């Protein structure tokens, strides 16, 4: 049990606030005692207590890195503490020893966990690789799904120095959302954990099953479950009826509980639903306010067919003030929005934003479908009419099925990226606002067709802000054979040199605490990941 520690400082524990120790720390201690996680992961969780000043240390002198072994009595204490045999303060007393011999480090070692490799997260089984799509039923709009894995999401977990990757899994006709975790930058991965209830997690098809880490270290995963039948089709839900669920884990991803995000009697899951009262939810997004810990969820809401006609798609949202256990009745952000271009959310100090693709024009008229934002000055209780980001003039009679994206930096600037067939030429664009989305910079072309400037197929783009306040973008270029996953950074308002990660699609990213991670799906049924330190 030798722990290779980076430069550390030896000191004395001067204060311990046992009441504020997160539950996941105790869970980690139990797993370490059982041998489920290794020494390094356990030490990192203890370092968290110091970094968050739950344990305050009076430093005395700097010592060289230590290779001391963790004594057996520390591991015994960890198991007893996890099971409630000894109290918090008794267990924390043992940390003094680890500090004094130099095993615990309080530095950020994110520089050391990445290499230049692209790492395999998970791949299809041989059974999945050779499976065939189920026979299409009479009531299905599209044919069934072939078994396989895909559409990954990713979150950097600074509480545990871990990276979590979610993905959809279909096996023997059962759909589930799964998750794997790495503590060493992708070199090794945990066994897959089921996030969804068994058989109740559809393969994502726009945004992934999006995973977030809350300010207190809980994990949240937002995902959908779609049901199809002749009855559902007759109700006007041509692509199936989708329920949204929020999965929550308080033990670092070992187990999950589930909350159905639905107003009373608007879901098929409720026995008392009535015709005309159903709300199918899809193209969802999640945002967690770091200050209030409020959990926001937005989606595109379909009411199906009522009185012989279809109702327009709405943008709706809801929020939870009890850590995702219950959600407030949903609010309409915008009636009549593009039916399958996913939502996204962000927040400045006092203003919430939801981004989506708007529709201007009635049935039979030209339809213009440009990207807009609505804002809320009261933390989600009322919403403004849509405000345009760019006057693309994107005219299309159906939905392009593309994810746009929005994020804020530490200065309160809002950054947006999107796909359009309008603008100067078809492609992906970026713009920024310095005044809470009232005005935007002139759109910058991120990527477009090279051989044919008039053709760039619909594709998703994702944005995040790195530790140096620079926007990072990842996307798929579909103008080439097998598609190419790409990423770039916005520097001084311009796109940096574009880096290609390889063939694939469904790229997603996260950037936290000085590191950036991108995941994507290859054409041969593999989920891949690459991470790097932003300062390197």
Beta strands, then each sheet from edge to edge (+ up, - down):
strand 1: 8-16
strand 2: 55-63
strand 3: 119-123
strand 4: 148-157
strand 5: 162-171
strand 6: 174-182
strand 7: 193-194
strand 8: 210-213
strand 9: 219-227
strand 10: 241-249
strand 11: 257-261
strand 12: 280-288
strand 13: 295-302
strand 14: 305-306
strand 15: 309-310
strand 16: 314-320
strand 17: 331-335
strand 18: 344-347
strand 19: 352-357
strand 20: 371-376
strand 21: 387-388
strand 22: 405-408
strand 23: 414-420
strand 24: 427-433
strand 25: 444-448
strand 26: 461-465
strand 27: 471-477
strand 28: 484-491
strand 29: 494-495
strand 30: 499-502
strand 31: 505-512
strand 32: 515-521
strand 33: 526-533
sheet 1: 1+ 2-
sheet 2: 3+ 33- 32+ 31-
sheet 3: 4+ 5- 6+ 7-
sheet 4: 8+ 9- 10+ 11-
sheet 5: 12+ 13- 16+ 17-
sheet 6: 14+ 15-
sheet 7: 18+ 19- 20+ 21-
sheet 8: 22+ 23- 24+ 25-
sheet 9: 26+ 27- 28+ 29-
sheet 10: 26+ 27- 28+ 30-
end
